[in-house]
């Protein structure tokens, strides 16, 4: 069961890092530090969007329309952090303590 705990934590950590990269890249693109017309930046941006859209899509449909402000990454980010904390608080279950 310890392997299951570690696998779940690894998956949540990978999702967390991908979301951080997506958020930082979106800020850099919004403030015109980076340009999506650059081949490398465009590939990374569209790749991250393809990875995260299946997660963000259902959350966006549940949230009210806030105009230009997208709250889906914030909601998913909070859910990932809560899931990590819940796993850490129940680690004894996985290790049989």
N, C-alpha and C positions, 0 to 999 in steps of 0.2 A: 504494500500500500504506500510505502514511502516513495516509490518510483512514480506513482500516480500524482502524489503531492508535488514532487519536483517537476514533473512534466507540465502540470497545470500552472505552476509558478513560472516556468520557462515560457510557456505560451503567453501568459499575461505580461511578462516582461518584454517579450518581442513586440507584442501589440502596443505596449506603452511607448517603446522606442520608435516604432514606426509612426505613431501618432505625434510624438514630439517632433520628428523630422518633418512631417506633413505640416504641422502648425508653424514651425519656424520658416519652412520654405514658402508657405502662403503669405507670411508677413513680409519676407524678402521680395516676393513678387508684387505684393500690394504696394510696397514703398518704392518699387522700381529699382531695387538694388540688383535683382536678377530679372532676366527676360526669358519667357518661355519659348521665344523664337530661337534661342541658342539650343543646339541639338542635345547636349547633355542635360541641361536644365529641363528642357521639354520632356525628355524621356523619363527622367526621375519624377517630374511632376505628374505626368500622365500615368506612370506606373503606380505611384502612391495613391492617386485618385482611384484607379481600378481596384487596388487592394482594399481601400477603406470605404468605397461607396456601398458595398453590400452591408456594411455595418451602419453607416450613417443614414442610408436611405429610409429604413423603417423608423428610425428615431426622428428624422425630418418630417415624416408623415404624421407622427403623433404630436409634435410640437406645433404651437400656433405660429402663424405667419408673422415674422418680426421684420419684414422688409429686407434690407441688405445685411442684417446681422444673422449669421448662422450659428445657432446654439448647439447643433448636433455634436460637434467635436467635444464641447465642454461636457455635455451629458454623458457621452460615451467614456470620456476620460474619467469622470467621477465614478462611473460604474466599474471601470477597470480597477481603480484604486480601492473601491469598496470590496470588490471580489478578492483582491490581493490581501487586504486586511482580514477578511473573513477566513481565507485559507490559513493565514498565519495564526489567527486566534484558535483555529481548530486543527492545528498541526498534530496535536497529540492523538487525535482520532486516526490519522493516517499511519502513525508510527506505533500505535497500540499502547500508549501510556495511560 
